Amino acid sequence: SLLRKTLGNEKNPLNVFAIGFIGRRLENYGWAWAENILYFAKNDHWSGQQVINFFYALPFEKCTWNLLIPFSEEIINLYWKTISTGWINENDEEAAIVKLLEFNRPYLALNLVNLHHNDQAKFLPSTLLVNILEKAASVNHNTEKPIFDLNHIRYRIEEIFDILERAGDIEDNKIAFLEWIYLPLLVHSERQPKLLYQELSKNPLFFVQILEYVYKSEDDRNKSVEIDQAALTRAELGSRLLESWHQVPGLKEDGTIDLEQLRNWVLKARTASQEIGRGKIADLKIGHVLAYAPKSPEGILLWQIYLFCLAVESGSYSLMRYVSSKVGCSQSSDGIWPDIVVRELIEEIASKQMERGVTTGVFNKRGVVTRSIGEGGIQERQLAETYHSYAVVLGDSYPRTAAMLRSIADRYSSKAHGQDIRAELED
């Protein structure tokens, strides 16, 4: 009688009292008491709000869900669509998450995933974790009640990706697809979209497909095209992916580049992109990623480059012969940027767009620059000297690469001059 008179409006203080009373009585008298009350509620014709509030007061576990079974579908649906909880027993975790996903509540399901099981074998099935990620991607987190903090959601999604990676029982292309969906989140997190970048670096046709999502055909550039929301989303994701992708195709674990792998990837990507009218932008984007190629390993040191330049200027032939012998004995690894493999490709392809892409990529990868007051263009001048010295050494063997390096050096020299003027004005 007390519960019938107090359960009802959720904002009513009497309702709050009733929920606390139910919890304490359950502790003292057990589940038989709760079952008897619900039997009385059905016979006494409690309202749906009274019944659902009684269930809110019970623990979020299987015993409660079993008591729901005799009630109407309306009550059962209302419970799963509105129940709010932050904790669950490990033994009931999987069943609860499956039910919440059934009622389109992926963020509450995500919140219930125990990310730190002591027993690794107790982790949820990988297929269920994948279902959570897929469902969450289709639901705006602001539309689900309660609303969860976006940083909290981001952390949990990153952790699930880590769990799936450790489990190793989901196909790589499936993980890559999920990374594609969550790209806006992952590119700003510690857990980068590894398999997605890997797929780009291994599969030139995937690279071309992303280009097709993002860019119009060169033949249709001046034509207006209607784009639906799905196409717009793909274009935005594709643009983010290409901008954040820095993994050079053919890059091996030891930091060197396999010439044949890189060459085959580039040739296939260029052919496929030209067929769909995106050859120029493909060359530009290929150049962007080549900017992240390493130096050629070991080999000649920078001081030797300067020594060679000094020898040329001074006309000291004995010094030139000495330095040339040192350079010549390490033709496959001279310590100069870019790697010899990339130089060979630049000379073979002979694409101005690709070379322009490399140049732009060099400046983009530098990132944010900090400098002291009045410093001027010291940093840029040093970079200009470095790239100019590379160009001098490579001038005869790799003329297009050397020209590209001189272009980079000139741009840094120009920036250095601009910073000098700025420092003088600020002084």
N, C-alpha and C positions, 0 to 999 in steps of 0.2 A: 504494500500500500504506500509506504514511504517513497519507494522508487517511482511508482506510477505518478506520484504527485510532484516529484522533483526533477525527473529526467525530461528533457525536451529541448527548449531553446539553448543552443550551445553557449550563448553569451550570458545566460542567466546564472547568477551566483549559486542558486540552488542546484543547477545542473552540475556545476563544478563540485559542489559538495557531494552530490550523488555519485559521481565518478570516483572520487576519493574513497567514499564509503564502500563501493563495489570492490575496489582493489584490496582494501583491508579485509573485507569479509571473505574474499577469495583466498587470501593467505591463511585465514583461520579455519575455513570450512571446506576448502578444496573445490574441485570442479563439479562435484555432485550438487553443491549449492547453486552454482551458476546454471546448471542444467535445469534444476527445479524452478529457478526464477524465470527462465525463458519459457518453460512449460506453462507457468502461470501467466506470462505476458501474452502468449498466443490465445489462451482461453479468456483472458480479461480484455482482449482487443486493444492492446497498446498501439499507439500510433507508430508509423514507420520511423519517425524521428526519435521516439523514445527507445525503440528497439536498437536502432543503429548506434545511439549514444551509449547504450549498455555494452554493445560490442566494442566501441572505442575504448571503454574502460578495461577491457580484458587484454591480457598480454598478446603480442603479435606472434602467434605460434600455432602449431597444428591443432592443439586442443580447441582453440577458439574457432578455427576454420571448420572443424568437424561439427561444432554447435551451429554453424551457419547453414548447414546442409538442409535441415527441414524447412527453412524459411523461403519466402518467395524469391524468384529470380530478381525482382526489383531490389530487394534488400541486399542480396548477395552482390549484385552489380554496384549498388551504392557504396557498400563497404569497400570493395577493391578499388573503386574510383576515387575514394575520399580519405581512406585511412592514411595517417601520417605517423611515421616511426623512424627512429634513428639507429635502432639496434635490433638484432635478431640472433637467436641461438644458431650456432654453426650447423646443427643437424637439420634445421628448417630452412636454411639459407636458399638452397637451390629451388625448393618448392615455392617459396615466396617470390623469388625473382621470376620464375616461369609465369606465375599468376599475374604479377604486376606488368610483365611484358604483354600478356594476353589482353590487359585492360589499358594498353598504350601509356604506361607510366615508366618509361625507361630511366628517368633521372632518379626516381626513388629506388629503382632496382640497382642502378649504378651506385647509389649511396650505401646500399646494403652489402655490396661486394666486400668481403673480408680480404684485404690486400696483403695481410701479413700473417697468414696461417703458419703456425709452428711446424706443422706436418705438411710438407710440400704436396703429398699425395691428396690432401684434402681440398686443394684448389678446385674451383668450379670447372666443369668441362669446358674446353676451349670453344666448342661450338656455341655454348650458352654465352660466353663472353663476347663472341663475335655477334650474336643476336642482339646483345645489349648495345654494342657500338652501332650496328646497323639501324636499330630502332631509334636510338638517341639522335642519329643524324637526320631522321625524318621528322623530328618533333622539336619545335622551338622551346628552349628551356624556360622561357618566360611564361609559357602557357600552362605549364604543369604546376600544380599546387602540392606541397609548398614550393616556392621558388628557391632554387639552390644558387649559392654564390658561384659565379663563373670560374673564379680561380680554383675553387674546390672541385668543380666539374673537370677543369683542365688537368688538375693533378691526378684525378682518378682515371681519366682516359689515358694519360701517359703511362700510368702504372699498369693498366690492362694491356697496353701494347707491349710493355716489358715482359709481362707474364706470358703472353702469347709467343713472344720471341723465345723465351726460355723453354716453353713447352715443346715447340717445334713440331706440332702435329696439325698445323693449318698450312695449306699450300701458300707458297710465296706470293703467287699472283693475287690471292685473296687478301693477304696482309697489305700488299701494294695498293689494292683497290680501296681498302679502309684508310690507308695513309693518304690517298688521293682525296677522299671525302673530308678527312680531318686536317688537310694541309694548312689552312689558315691558323689552326691551333698549334700544329707541330713545328712550323717554321720559326716560331718565337719561343720554343721550349728547349729544354736540354735534350729531349728525346727527338732527334731529327727523323724525318721520314726515310729511313735507311733503304728499305726494299724498293721504294718508289724511285729514288735516285739511282739505285742499282739497275732497275729495269730500264730507265732512260739510257744509262751508259752501256747496257748490253744489247738493247733492242732499238735499232735506228728507226724502225717503222712506228714504234710507240712515240718516239720523238717527233716524227712527222705528223702523227695523229694529233698530238698536242698543238703543234703549229696550226693545224687545220681548225682546231677549236678556237684559237686565239686570233688568228689573222685572216683577213680576206685574201682571196686569190688576187694576184697581181693584175689579172685581166678584169676583175670586178671591183677594183679599188674605188672607182668613182660612182659605182652603182649603190643605191640605197637598198638595204636588205632588212626585212623584218626579222627580229630575233625574239624568240619566246624566253621565258624565265629560265627554263632548263639550259638553253644554249648560252644564256648570259652567265649563269653560274659556272658552266664548264669553262667558258672563256676566262672568267676571273680566276678560277682555280688553276687553269693552265698557265696563265700569266705569272701567278705566284710561283708555280713549280719551276718554270724556266728561269725566273729571276734568282731563285734560291739554289739552283742546281749547279754545283761546282766540281762534280766528280768526272774527271776526264776519261772518256772511253779508252779501254786498254791499259788503264793504270793497274799495276800489279801490287801485291802486298809489300814488296820490298821498296816501293816508291818509284820504281822505274816504269817506263811505258813500253808496251809491246807494239812495235811499228805495224805489224800486219793487222792486229786487232783494231788499232786506231784507224788505219788506212781503210780497211774493209767497212768499218762503221761509217766513216765519213763519206765514202763513195756511195754506199747504199742510201744514206740519208739524203745526200745531194740529188741522186737520181730520182728517188721517190718524191722529194719535195718539188723538184722541177716539174714532175708530171702533174702535180695538182696546182701549179702556178704559185709556188711559195719558195722558189729557189733562192731569191735574194735574201729574204729574211732568214732562211735556213743557214746560209753562209754567215750571216751576222751573228746568229745565236751560237753556231759552232765556234766562231771566233771568241765569243764571250767565255765559253767553257774552256777553250784552249788557253785563255789567259791564266787559268789556275794550274797549268802544267808546271811541274817542278823544274829546277835547274838540271842540267846534265850532271850526273854525280861525279864526285871526286875531281880528278884532273887539275887543270891549270887554275891558279889562284888569281885573284884580282890584281895583286901587286905585280904579277907577271904580265898581265895585260898592260898595265901602266908602263912597265919596263919596256915592253915592245913598242908602245907608242913613243916613249922617250927615245928609243933607239932610232926609230924612223925619223923623228924630228932632228936628232943630232947627227944622223948620217953614219952612226957607228955600226958598220957591217958585222964586226965580230960579235957585238952585243945582239944584233938582230939574228945572226945564225944561232947563237946560244939559246935565245928565247924560242926561236922557231923550232929547234930540236926538242925543246921541252913540250911545246904545243903538239908537234907532230907525233910524239910517242904516245899521245893519249887522245887520238882522234875520236874514239867512241865515247869518251867521257871527259869533256873539257871544263866542266864546272860553270858553264855559261848558261844564262837563261835566254830563250826557252830550251828545253831538252832537244837534243839532236833529232829525235823522232819527229817532234813538232816542226822543226825547221825543214826537214825533208818534205813533210806534208805541205807546208806553206809554199815551198818552191815548186812542188809538183802540181798543186791545185791552181796556183797563180790567180787567186780571187781577191780583188780589192775589198769586196764586202767582208770577207773572212778576216783579212788583215785589219780592216777598220774595227771589226768586232773584237779582235785581240787587244787593240789599242784602247778601246773603250773599257774593256774588261779589266785591263791593268789599272786604270784609274778608279774604277768602281770598287775593286777588291781592296784598295788601300783603306777604305772606310773613313771613320772620323779621325781628324788630325788635331792634336793638341800642340801648342807651342807657347813658349815664354814670351813675355812682353818685350817688344823691340827685337825679337829674333829675326824677323824678316823671312826671306826665302831660303834659309840655310838648308832645310830638309829637302826642298825641291831641287836645289842646286846639286846636292849630293846625289840625288836620284838621277838627275839629268846626266851627270858625269858618269855614273854607273852604266846607264843604257847607251851613252855615247861610246864608252870604251868597249862594250859588247859589240856595237855596230862596227867599230874599227877592226876588231879581230875577225868578224864574220863576213866582212865586205866582199872578199874574193870568193869564198866558198858558198855563201848563202846570200846573194845580192838582194832578193826580195825581203828576207828576214832582216837584213841589215838596214834596208830602207825603212822598214816598219819600226825598228829600234831607234833610228834617228828621229823619226816622227814623234815617238814617245819622249825622247830626250828633249826635243824642241818644245813640246808642250810643257814639260816640267820646267824648262828654262824660262818660258813665258810666264808660268805661274810664279816662279821664284822672283822674277822682276816685279810682278804685281804685288807680291807680299813685301818686297823691299820698299816699294812706294807707300804701301799701307802702314808699314812700321815707321817710316819717316813722318807721315801725317799724324800718327798717334803719339809721336815723341813730344 
